[in-house]
Each structure stands twice: as structure tokens, then as C-alpha cells.
């Protein structure tokens, strides 16, 4: 039902057969997302099409869906990218990520009124659209890190976004085969690491305390390496 509603919201088809209440809701949402009306929608669709290198008609329906999905709320990077991919517009993974990044940027600027690039970058980082200082390279350990991997502040686990921290931890178990639980204690920093480092207190399923794990969630990829005392689940 929700997906059908979002497809209709800015789709090519008419909604004259929909109940009056539904049409009213759709119109209110259109005005919220595109206060500048049809001209704004066309300008933004053309801008996104240029970024992706595709014709506007190819992504028109998906553009409407994505704008509405983010406006409704409780939509993270992975959820939106999955929704865009489901429309099967023949976009590459890189195009889908650029698509989602554009939509989140539009929503943030419009809802907050903030246009300062520094604040926009911080918002996108929090959503998982990250840039780091290592040229987008994929690595299991941060270049320049030292000390025991993952269990020292100076060599934290690199992951691709704040949401990826829980996913990484969920994929770990102790070396002796116990599932783990974690509690984020806060964040810290190290002179050799450019960004804040999150600190996680780890206990196993039996309540036994394990080594603290340090994670840096501001990187272009997520490590496939486990800290000493842990292993990646099969």
C-alpha cells in the first residue's frame, strides 16, 4: 500500500480515480517537497539527470518516489538506495548512491534552510555518504594506525558510516564462539586518526566482559578483519 502510494505521488499516471482524501494528501505532500511547484520539480529532476548522465524521463517516477520516501521520514541511506534500485531504471551502484545523496541533500537544505557546505557534509557523513582522506581506497586497517587492531584507540576499526558500526559488531563473535553484546560508551580521539572514534564496551552472551572495541565510522569501506579475541561469523 505504502509503495503504491509513493509510486502514484509523482508518477506519470493520473490519480483522479483515487479517493478525494488520498488526492488531498498527495497534493499536500507535493507542496511540501516542491514549494516552488512544477518548475522546481523540473529543475531538480534535470539537475539530477545531469549528475547521473541519464535522460530525465528515465528516472522521473523514481525521483518522485525517492523525494516522498525521505520526506515521510525514518529512511536511512541503505533503505533509500534499496528503494531506488527496486525501480529497475538500469542505474549502476554508483549512480544509485549519487541519486540517494542528491535526495538527502535536497531534503536537508529544504527542511533546515542550511546551505553551508560544511554542515551539509556533516549531515551526509551521518547518513553514511562519506569521504575520507585516503582517496576512497578500501582497506581493513586505517593507514597510519598502530597498536592492536580494533582494541586500541590508535588503530580503530574502519567502517562505512555510523549505521555500519552495529552491522560490523553484529558480524562478530568471540574467538571461542560466543555471541556478543555491546554498549556505546561515547567517543574519543587519537592524534593519528583524523575523525572521532566510537568506544564500545563488549560483553559475551554469558555476561562476561570482553575487550573494548574502538570503531572509526568515517571511511569509504568497512573492514573485513576481526580484532584480536574475536572472529567474523561464518
Residue pairs with C-beta under 8 A, 6 or more apart in sequence:
5 22
5 26
6 64
6 65
6 68
6 69
7 61
7 64
7 65
8 15
8 18
8 26
9 26
9 29
9 30
9 64
9 65
9 68
10 30
10 41
10 60
10 61
10 63
10 64
10 65
10 67
10 68
11 61
11 64
12 60
12 61
15 22
15 23
15 26
16 23
18 26
29 68
29 71
32 71
33 67
33 68
33 71
33 110
34 40
34 41
34 44
34 67
35 110
36 43
44 63
44 106
45 56
45 59
45 60
45 63
46 56
47 102
48 59
48 63
48 99
48 102
49 55
49 56
49 58
49 59
51 98
51 102
52 59
52 91
52 95
52 98
52 99
53 95
54 89
54 91
54 95
58 89
58 90
59 89
59 91
59 99
61 87
62 84
62 87
62 89
62 99
65 83
65 84
65 87
66 80
66 83
66 84
66 99
66 100
66 103
67 103
67 106
67 107
69 75
69 79
69 80
69 83
70 80
70 103
70 104
70 107
71 107
76 127
76 128
76 163
77 100
77 104
77 127
77 128
77 129
77 161
77 163
78 128
78 163
80 100
80 103
80 104
81 96
81 97
81 99
81 100
84 91
84 96
84 99
84 100
85 91
85 96
91 99
97 129
100 129
101 124
101 129
104 123
104 124
104 127
104 129
105 120
105 124
108 114
108 120
108 123
108 124
109 115
109 120
114 120
121 131
124 130
125 131
125 161
125 218
126 162
127 161
128 160
128 161
128 162
128 163
128 164
130 160
130 161
130 218
130 219
130 220
131 220
132 194
132 195
132 218
132 219
132 220
133 194
134 142
134 143
134 219
134 220
136 220
137 143
137 220
137 221
138 220
138 221
139 158
139 219
139 221
139 223
140 158
140 223
140 224
140 225
141 149
141 155
141 158
141 223
141 225
142 155
142 156
142 158
142 193
142 216
142 219
144 192
144 193
145 154
145 155
145 156
145 192
145 193
146 152
146 154
146 155
146 192
147 153
147 154
147 155
148 155
148 227
148 228
149 155
149 157
149 225
149 227
149 228
150 156
150 157
150 213
150 214
150 215
150 225
150 226
150 227
150 228
150 230
151 211
151 212
151 213
151 214
151 227
151 228
151 229
152 214
153 188
153 189
153 190
153 193
153 197
153 214
154 190
154 192
154 193
155 214
156 190
156 193
156 197
156 198
156 214
156 215
156 216
157 168
157 213
157 214
157 215
157 216
157 223
157 225
157 227
158 216
158 219
158 221
158 222
158 223
159 165
159 167
159 168
159 215
159 216
159 217
159 219
159 222
159 223
160 217
160 219
160 220
160 221
160 222
161 217
162 217
164 217
164 222
165 198
165 200
165 215
165 217
167 222
168 215
168 222
168 223
169 180
169 182
169 200
169 202
169 213
169 215
171 232
171 233
172 180
172 226
172 227
172 230
172 231
172 232
172 233
173 179
173 180
173 230
173 231
173 233
174 180
174 204
174 210
174 229
174 230
174 231
175 229
175 230
175 231
178 204
178 205
178 206
178 208
179 204
179 205
180 202
180 203
180 204
180 205
180 210
180 230
181 202
181 203
181 204
181 205
182 200
182 201
182 202
182 203
182 213
183 200
183 201
183 203
184 198
184 199
184 200
184 201
185 199
185 200
185 201
185 212
186 198
186 199
187 196
187 197
187 198
187 199
188 196
188 197
188 199
188 214
189 196
189 197
190 197
193 216
194 218
195 216
195 217
195 218
196 216
196 218
197 214
197 215
197 216
198 214
198 215
198 216
198 217
199 212
199 214
200 212
200 213
200 214
200 215
201 209
201 212
202 209
202 210
202 211
202 212
202 213
203 209
203 210
204 210
210 229
210 230
211 227
211 228
211 229
213 227
213 230
224 232
226 232
